[in-house]
Amino acid sequence: MDISLIIPLLNEAESLPELHSWIKKVMDQNGYSYEVLFIDDGSKDDSWNIISQLSEMHPEVQGIRFLKNYGKSQALHAGFAQAIGEVVITMDADLQDSPEEIPGLYQMITQENYDLVSGWKKKRYDAVLSKNLPSKLFNWSARKTSGVQLNDFNCGLKAYKNAVVKNIEVSGEMHRYIPVLAKNAGYDRIGEKIVIHQARKYGTTKFGMDRFINGFLDLITIWFISKFGKRPMHLFGALGVMMFFIGFASALYIGIKKLLKLYHNEAAILVTQDPWFYIALTTMIIGTQFFLAGFLGEIILRTKNKEKRYKIAATTQL
């Protein structure tokens, strides 16, 4: 199979028939063999009924329905697990991503040998203050922190080699950073393609300003995980040893100073009245806690079990 198209959605009943017709037109024109995986992330409208009808009428259409809203990352994870196409393409269901971009993305993966190609909505139809400016700041921060030189990390229109989606773990709200996850997994041929961004035709956006705050927090998380996720003792252990050494040196200083004063018959204050005593005590406690945090992190990494991150309520024929 040439292409697996994964489309996560939440309450997009109005756009689904038009989106499917548009996808089918593009695929038939280019002669692709393909599947369309609609991932219903707990919609409350008629989205699942429409997906079920499309699946009955068109064998290439499949659907997965979550029991409740788990988030876009979990929807993509479920789609990646099912995808069998040589190239996996993700897009949003709100008609702001154009299916006309599919052939170009497919060619960049198959002919130019990219591992991953991310769309870049260079010209956007969103409000400047509420989305464009925060998005520019967010993308700048992501480039500087991750080293992945993309202009639009949050674009839902992306293409991957099948091997890439099978070897990355998308959890939490890390869908924004799939290129970073791919790079960390060893897939460093990452490209970018300018794509058309269309004004929303139906409904309203499902994301507010809080996504940028969450995005920055996730950026810090993924930076930490990429650096120390597989070796927490390297960070916490090193900090713990350093803090404990500072505390031990402070305690040694207090002891030597006290002994010298006593040796020379000089007046000496009580150890508990010396500020260095509290510096020594505090840093040694903090150092021990850091060391234990690293030690526990190593134990957790070696014993953790994979958890079921979402519950599927229904599927069409898979």
N, C-alpha and C positions, 0 to 999 in steps of 0.2 A: 504494500500500500504506500502511496506517495505521501499523503498528508493526513495528519490528525489535527483537527481544528478543535481547540478547547475554549469554551465560552462560559465563564462563570457569570451568574446573574442573580439579581435580587429585585423582584417586582418589576419585571420588564415585559409584561404580557403584550402590551401594545406594539412593541417593536419586533417581537420574535418572528411573526410570519413574514414581514418585510425583509428582515435580516436573512432568514433562511432562503428566501427567493433570490436575493442578491448573491448570496454565497453559491447557490446552485448554478446560477447563471455564469459566474466567473469560473467555477470548477469545470462545468461542461464545455465552455469555450476553450479551455486550455487542456482538456482531456485528462485531467488528474483522476486517479483513484483516491478516494478520501473517505473519512468518517468525520462526523460532527458530534462532539460531546458537549451537550448542554448540562451544566452543573447548577442545579437550582439550590441556592444557598438559603433555604428556609423562606421562600416567598410566601406572602399572604394573599396575593392576587391570583389570577387565573393562569399564571405562568406554567405550572406543572401540567395542567390539562392541555395546554397548547403544545407543550413538548411531547406529551403522550400521543396526541393526534398526529404531529409531524413524524414521530417515530413509526406509527402504524402505516402512514402513507409513503414514507421514504426510508428504505432499509439502511441508508447510510447515517441516519440520525439516531443517536442514542442519548439517553438522559439518566442523570443521577440526581436524586432528590435528598437533601439533608433534612433531618428531623427538625432542626431549628437553624437559625443564622449562626454559622461558625466563623465566617469571615472569608475573604478572598484567598488567603494563603491556603486554607484547608480545602477550598474548592479546587484550586490549582493542583494541590497534592493528589486529590482523588482523580482528577483528570489525567495527570502525569502517570499515575499507576495503571490506568486503563489504555493509554495511547499506544498504538501499534504502528503508526505511520513512520516512514523514514525521516520525515521532517514534522516536527510538532509546532503548531502556530497557535498562539493565544491572542484573543481579542475580547473587547468588552461587548456587551449585548445592547448598548444604548444607541447604536447607529452612529456614534461619533468616530468609530474606527471603520475605515472603508475596506471591504473585501477586495477591492481592486488592487490593493497593495500585496495581496497574497502571492501572485506570480513573481514579483520582484524579490520578496523575502525568500521564497523557495529557491530561486536561482542563486541568491547569495550564499545559501547553505550548500546546495548541491554542486554548483559550478565554481564558486570562489572559495569553497572549503572553510567557511566560517563555522565555528562551533555554535555561536549564538549571534543573532542580529536583533538589535533593539530599535524600535521606531522612535523617531524624533519629531514631535509635533512642533515644528519651528514656528508656524503661524497658528495661533490658538484663537478660539472664539469664546474664551472664558473671561470673566470680569478681571480687570487688570490688578486691582488692589487685593481682592480676596483670593485669587488663585495664581495669576501670572508672576507677580513679584515674590510671594512666598515660595513658589515653585523654583524660581531662578536661584534664590538663596539656598534652598534645600539641595538642588542639584550641584551647586558649587561646593557645598559642604561635603556632599557624598563623593565628588571627584577627588577632593583634597584628602579625605580620610581613607578612601578605599584604593585609590590609584587607578580605578577604572575610568577611562576618559569618555564618558557618555554625557550628552547634553540633556537627556530626559529619562531618568531612571524610572519614573512612575508611569511611563507609557505602557498601556496594556497590550499593545500590538508588538509581539516579539516572535521570533522564530528560533528553533533549536534543533540540533541533531537529536535523534531519539536517545542516544547514549547519554546526553547531558541531563535530560530530565529524569533519567533512571538513576543517576548517580548524585543527585543533590537532594537535600532535605529541606523542604519549604514548610516552616512552622510559624506559629505566632502571627505576626503581621510582616513577615520577611519577604512578601511578594515584591515589594519595592526594590529589594536588593538581590534578586535572582542573578543578575550579572556578577555581583560580588561573590555570591555563593558558588557560581560556576567557576570563577577565577580561582577561588580557594580550593576547589576540587581538581584543579589542573587544566581546565579548559580556558586557555588564554587567548584564543582567536575570537575576539569579540568585536563585532562591527556595528555600524549604525546606519540607518536609512531614514532620510526625511520622508515623512508620511503625511497624508492629508488629515487634517483635524476638522470634523464637521460639527456644526452647531447642533445641540441636542434637539431632537424632534419631538420626543414624547417624555412625559414624566419630569422628575427633578433628580438632581444629583444625589447619590447616597453618601457622599463624603462631605464633611464640614471642615472648618479650620483646624479641628483637633487632629486631623490626619497629619498635619505638618509637625505638630508637637510630638505625636507618636512616632512620626518618621525620624525626627532627630534622636529620640530616645532609642529607637531601633538601630539607628546608625551607630550609636555608642556601643550598643549590645553586640552588633555584628563585628565591630572593630575588635572588641575585647575577645569575642569567641574566636575570631580568625587568628588572633595573636596568641591567646592563652587557653582557648577552649579545650585543647587536648593535653595541656600540661599546666593546670592551675597551680601546682606546687612551684613552678618556675617563677611565678609572680608573687603569690602569697608567701611561699617559703622564703624567697629572697627578702621580701619586706619584713617578714617575721624575724629572720636572722639579724637584719640590719637594726631593727628596733630593739631587739633583745641585747645586741652588742652595745648600743648606746646606753641602755639601762644598766647593763653590767659595768660598763666603764664609769658611769656616774656613781654607782654604788662603790666601786673600787676607789674612786677619787675621794668619796666621803670617808671611807675607812682609813685610807692612808693619811688624809688630813687630820683625822681625829687622833690617830696613833702618834703622829709627829708632834702634835700639840701636847699630848700627854707625856711624851718622851722628854720634851723640853720644859715640862712643868708650866705650860701656859694654860690659860683659861680656855676651855672648850665648851661649846654649846652642845646640847643634846642632839643626837642624830636626827630625831623627829622634828627639830626646830630648823634644820638646814633645808632650804628650798631644793637642793639637789637630791635630797632623799625622795621627794615626791616626783621629781622628774625621773629618777631611776625606777621607782615603783611603777609609775604609769607606763613608761616605755617598755618595761619588761612584761607587763601584763598585755599591752597591745601587741608586742612582738609574739608572745605565746598564742594569742588569739589569731593573728595572721597565719602563723605556722599551722595551727589546727585547722583553719579554714582551707588552706591548701591541701592538707592531708585528707580532710573529709571530701574535698572535691575530687581528689584522685580515687578515693574509694567509690564514690558515687559513679564516676565514669566507668569503673570496672564492673559494677554490679547492677547498673540501671537496666530496667526492662522497658521496652517500647510500650507506650500507652496508646490506646485507641483515642485519637484526637477528635473524632466526630462520629456521629451515628447516622447511617443512611436509612431513610424511611422507605424508599422505593427506588427501583430502577426500571428502565425500559429494557428491551432485549439487548444483552451485551454479548 
